[in-house]
Amino acid sequence: MVNILIRWLVFVHILAAISFFLAHGTSAAMTFQIRKETDFTRIRAMLDLSWSTMILMGVSFLIMGLTGLILPFMVHIWNKGYIWLSIVLMLFVFIYMSLFNENHYKQVRRLVGLPYMKGNKELPAEPPSSPEEVAKVLQKTSVATLVVIGYVVPAIVLWLMVFKPF
């Protein structure tokens, strides 16, 4: 019975990871495209499309995290270093991406005249800023850093989970 439960939890964990990355694809695509954009209407549409998947992203990340914390108890592997390193790496990714979104894309939403959030507080749209100010903020986006943190680090976690090196 325990083995069946473990298999189901592994299944749900992987399904949640797939769901997370599928939902996150809109944000990833937006990150690559938005830096080239000058038309506020298109920028707003990209930001809204990215924002539209936040609930699915959040729920799937939560499920992935919970199953990832429950499974080591069930298979008795809390003494393995790869589990601890995986948790630390995923927390780092989560915190970095949350701070980046808070300090960057929420600011862009405000600058292009969309409703935005500060922390968890929803704020109404303000008059748009100048295209130069928006371009300046968008050019600060380090796509390479986001790729390393958002793709390479989770790939390392996947490697740790599959190969269990220590």
Secondary structure, 3 states (H helix, E strand, C coil): CHHHHHHHHHHHHHHHHHHHHHHHHHHHHHHHHHCCCCCHHHHHHHHHHHHCCHHHHHHHHHHHHHHHHHHHHHHCCCCCHHHHHHHHHHHHHHHHHHHHHHHHHHHHHHHCCCCEEECCEEECCCCCCCHHHHHHHHHCCCHHHHHHHHHHHHHHHHHHHHHCCC
